[in-house]
């Protein structure tokens, strides 16, 4: 088992290089250059000065040469500096060490995704199990309709509808940021309530789509397991229905769901780009949005590399989860 996990870890290295290469090429296919944001807004910028600026950043070299230079820096954990007006190092923009830890972009995005994942796990698995055990009932039809709506509904459109309803018409919840303007003047429990009110809509939007998908996967997997011979054997022995479902069926039904949950981690981070932009949350997702539209290659790649690592880590955690859920994997 340990040899298998070590092999999976080694396989991540060439995969990471392939992901970074493809991402680097795709980013450079976008029209324009990072220096356009610096030169187009400056009426005194001459063509000669623009060429010197491109040469300074190495943008005059072929794309593969630029990738090689970028790769050398990445091996040293040097992501370069931003092409924006502040010219700050990329790692400094990502870590944002001048801010308190709870206000840093990385912490904000990480905590939002962790909370969304917990919500998905606590709701999706019970919904999937109950839908499978109550197949073709009114409850199953209602949950099926709800999750199909979740599948089909774009997250940004849902976010705008919720903002309009609960933030504008009803004025129940805030629609921007993670805290109010008078946050510092509030008492402790007032600050907690204020944070919770700001988190309700973003977490609901992030969790709703994944909740719909994961509950369907759980339902399908549970229905497949409940048709197996060993489930009929367990029932014929006189075991209670709860013991049959939660002791014998659930463990095997979780196998495909573990894979889906492992792969949903990078999906949540990708969804953070939309969620943080719509709700004005200053996290890594919003930074990615700004970097892409300003053609800030270094910042965009500095955010894509951790996302790629998390994607592979999700696969790796899924393998570990398989081993924990199925003893046969551990024996192999």
C-alpha positions in Angstrom: 0.0 0.0 0.0 2.8 2.4 0.9 4.6 1.6 -2.4 1.4 2.4 -4.3 1.0 5.7 -2.6 4.7 6.6 -3.1 4.3 5.8 -6.8 1.2 8.1 -7.0 3.2 10.9 -5.4 6.0 10.5 -7.9 3.5 10.5 -10.8 2.4 14.0 -9.7 5.7 15.6 -10.7 5.4 15.1 -14.5 1.7 15.8 -14.3 2.3 19.1 -12.6 4.8 20.1 -15.3 2.3 19.2 -18.0 -0.4 21.3 -16.4 1.8 24.3 -16.0 3.0 24.1 -19.6 -0.5 23.9 -21.0 -1.7 26.7 -18.7 1.3 28.9 -19.7 0.6 28.4 -23.4 -3.1 29.1 -23.0 -2.5 32.3 -21.1 -0.1 33.6 -23.8 -2.7 32.9 -26.5 -4.9 35.6 -25.1 -4.7 38.9 -27.1 -2.6 41.7 -25.7 0.4 41.7 -23.4 0.8 42.4 -19.6 2.6 45.7 -20.4 -0.4 47.0 -22.2 -2.0 48.0 -18.9 1.2 50.1 -18.1 1.7 51.6 -21.5 -1.8 52.3 -22.9 -2.8 54.4 -19.9 0.4 56.5 -20.2 0.2 59.1 -23.1 4.0 59.7 -22.8 4.8 56.0 -23.5 6.7 55.8 -26.8 7.0 52.6 -28.9 10.7 52.5 -28.0 9.9 52.7 -24.3 7.3 49.9 -24.8 9.8 47.7 -26.4 12.3 48.3 -23.6 9.6 47.4 -21.1 8.8 44.1 -22.9 12.5 43.3 -23.1 12.8 44.0 -19.4 10.1 41.5 -18.6 11.4 39.0 -21.2 8.2 39.2 -23.2 10.2 39.6 -26.5 11.4 36.0 -26.2 9.6 33.0 -27.7 6.9 31.5 -25.5 8.9 28.3 -24.7 11.9 30.3 -23.7 9.7 32.3 -21.4 8.3 29.1 -19.9 11.8 27.8 -19.3 12.8 31.0 -17.5 9.5 30.9 -15.5 10.1 27.2 -14.6 13.6 28.0 -13.3 12.1 30.6 -11.0 9.3 28.3 -9.8 11.8 25.6 -8.8 13.2 28.2 -6.4 9.6 29.1 -5.3 10.0 32.5 -7.0 6.9 33.4 -8.9 8.3 36.8 -10.1 6.6 40.1 -9.6 3.2 41.4 -10.7 2.9 43.3 -13.9 0.4 45.7 -12.3 1.1 49.2 -11.2 2.3 48.2 -7.7 5.0 45.8 -9.1 4.7 43.7 -5.9 6.1 40.1 -5.8 3.5 37.6 -6.6 3.9 35.6 -3.4 3.5 38.8 -1.4 0.2 39.5 -3.2 -1.0 36.0 -2.5 0.1 35.8 1.1 -0.5 39.4 1.8 1.6 39.4 5.0 0.9 43.0 5.8 -2.7 42.1 6.7 -3.9 40.2 9.8 -4.1 36.5 9.1 -8.0 36.5 9.0 -7.9 39.3 6.4 -5.5 37.6 4.0 -6.7 36.4 0.6 -5.4 32.8 1.1 -7.0 32.4 4.5 -10.3 33.9 3.2 -10.5 31.5 0.2 -9.3 28.5 2.2 -11.9 29.0 5.0 -14.7 29.6 2.6 -14.0 26.4 0.7 -13.5 24.4 3.9 -16.9 25.6 5.2 -18.5 24.9 1.9 -17.1 21.4 1.8 -18.3 20.7 5.4 -21.8 21.9 4.4 -21.8 19.7 1.3 -20.7 16.6 3.3 -23.2 17.1 6.1 -26.1 17.6 3.7 -25.4 15.7 0.4 -24.6 12.3 1.9 -27.8 12.1 4.1 -29.9 13.4 1.2 -28.5 10.8 -1.1 -29.0 8.0 1.4 -32.6 9.0 2.2 -33.5 9.4 -1.5 -32.2 5.9 -2.2 -34.0 4.3 0.7 -37.2 6.2 -0.2 -37.0 5.6 -4.0 -40.0 6.8 -6.1 -41.7 8.5 -3.1 -42.8 12.1 -2.9 -39.6 13.0 -1.0 -37.4 11.4 -3.7 -39.2 13.3 -6.4 -38.9 16.6 -4.6 -35.2 16.1 -3.9 -34.6 14.9 -7.5 -36.3 18.0 -8.9 -34.3 20.3 -6.6 -31.0 18.8 -7.5 -31.7 19.0 -11.2 -32.4 22.7 -10.7 -29.1 22.9 -9.0 -27.4 21.2 -11.9 -28.9 23.5 -14.5 -28.7 26.8 -12.6 -25.5 29.0 -13.3 -23.9 30.0 -10.0 -23.5 33.6 -11.0 -27.1 33.9 -12.0 -28.3 32.3 -8.7 -26.0 34.7 -6.8 -27.5 37.7 -8.5 -31.0 36.5 -7.8 -30.3 35.9 -4.2 -28.6 39.3 -3.9 -31.6 41.0 -5.4 -34.1 39.2 -3.2 -32.4 39.0 0.2 -30.2 42.1 -0.2 -32.2 44.6 -2.1 -35.9 43.8 -1.8 -36.0 42.2 1.7 -32.9 43.9 3.0 -32.2 40.8 5.2 -28.6 40.0 4.3 -25.6 42.0 3.1 -24.5 41.5 -0.5 -20.9 42.5 -0.5 -17.7 41.8 1.4 -17.2 39.8 4.6 -17.9 42.5 7.2 -19.9 45.7 7.6 -18.4 49.2 7.7 -19.0 49.5 11.5 -17.5 46.0 12.2 -14.8 47.3 14.5 -17.3 49.1 16.7 -19.5 46.0 17.2 -19.3 43.8 20.4 -17.9 40.3 20.1 -21.2 38.5 19.4 -22.2 41.4 17.1 -19.1 40.7 15.1 -19.9 37.0 15.0 -23.4 37.6 13.8 -22.1 40.2 11.2 -19.7 37.6 9.8 -22.3 34.9 9.6 -24.8 37.2 7.8 -22.1 38.1 5.2 -21.3 34.4 4.7 -24.8 33.0 4.2 -25.3 33.9 0.5 -21.7 33.2 -0.7 -21.6 29.7 1.0 -25.1 28.9 -0.2 -24.1 29.7 -3.8 -20.9 27.7 -3.6 -22.4 24.7 -1.9 -25.7 24.5 -3.9 -24.3 23.2 -7.2 -21.9 20.7 -5.6 -24.6 19.7 -3.1 -26.9 18.7 -6.0 -24.2 16.7 -7.8 -22.8 14.9 -4.7 -26.3 13.9 -3.4 -27.1 12.4 -6.8 -23.9 10.4 -6.9 -24.6 9.2 -3.4 -28.1 8.2 -4.3 -27.0 6.3 -7.4 -24.2 4.5 -5.6 -26.5 3.6 -2.7 -29.2 2.2 -5.1 -26.5 0.1 -6.9 -25.2 -1.3 -3.6 -28.7 -2.1 -2.2 -29.3 -4.4 -5.2 -26.3 -6.6 -4.3 -26.7 -10.2 -3.1 -24.9 -9.5 0.2 -27.5 -6.9 1.1 -30.3 -9.4 0.6 -28.3 -11.9 2.7 -28.0 -9.4 5.5 -31.7 -8.7 5.4 -32.5 -12.4 5.4 -30.5 -12.9 8.6 -32.9 -10.6 10.4 -30.7 -7.5 10.7 -32.5 -4.2 11.2 -32.8 -1.9 8.2 -30.7 0.7 9.8 -27.9 -1.8 10.4 -28.2 -3.1 6.8 -28.0 0.4 5.3 -25.4 2.1 7.6 -23.1 -0.8 8.4 -23.2 -2.9 5.2 -24.4 -0.7 2.3 -23.1 2.7 3.2 -19.4 1.8 3.4 -19.4 0.3 -0.1 -21.6 3.1 -1.5 -19.1 5.7 -0.4 -16.4 4.3 -2.8 -17.4 6.3 -5.9 -18.5 9.3 -3.8 -15.0 9.5 -2.2 -13.6 10.1 -5.7 -16.1 12.8 -6.5 -15.4 14.5 -3.2 -11.7 14.4 -3.7 -12.0 15.9 -7.2 -14.5 18.6 -6.0 -11.8 20.4 -4.0 -10.3 22.2 -7.1 -13.8 22.7 -8.4 -14.7 24.7 -5.3 -11.6 26.9 -5.8 -12.6 27.5 -9.4 -16.0 28.4 -8.2 -14.5 30.9 -5.8 -13.5 33.1 -8.8 -17.2 33.7 -9.6 -18.4 33.8 -6.0 -15.7 36.2 -4.8 -16.1 38.5 -7.8 -19.9 38.7 -7.6 -19.9 39.2 -3.8 -16.9 41.5 -3.7 -14.8 39.2 -1.4 -11.1 40.0 -1.5 -9.8 36.4 -1.8 -7.7 34.5 -4.2 -10.6 34.0 -6.6 -11.1 37.7 -7.1 -7.3 38.1 -7.5 -7.3 35.5 -10.2 -10.2 37.4 -12.0 -8.3 40.6 -11.9 -5.0 39.0 -13.0 -6.6 37.3 -16.0 -8.4 40.5 -17.2 -5.2 42.6 -16.7 -3.1 39.9 -18.5 -0.9 39.6 -15.4 0.8 36.4 -16.4 2.9 36.0 -13.2 0.0 36.4 -10.8 -2.3 34.1 -12.9 0.3 31.3 -13.0 1.1 31.9 -9.3 -2.5 31.0 -8.6 -2.8 28.2 -11.2 0.1 26.2 -9.8 -1.5 25.8 -6.3 -4.8 25.0 -8.0 -3.1 22.2 -10.0 -1.4 20.9 -6.9 -4.8 20.8 -5.1 -6.3 18.9 -8.0 -3.6 16.2 -7.8 -3.9 16.3 -4.0 -7.6 15.7 -4.3 -6.9 12.6 -6.4 -4.3 11.4 -3.9 -6.7 11.9 -1.0 -9.3 9.9 -2.9 -6.9 7.0 -3.2 -6.3 7.2 0.5 -10.0 7.3 1.1 -10.4 4.2 -1.1 -7.9 2.4 1.0 -9.7 3.3 4.2 -13.1 2.4 2.9 -12.1 -0.9 1.2 -9.6 -3.3 2.9 -9.0 -5.0 -0.5 -7.2 -1.8 -1.7 -4.9 -1.9 1.4 -4.1 -5.6 0.7 -3.1 -4.7 -2.9 
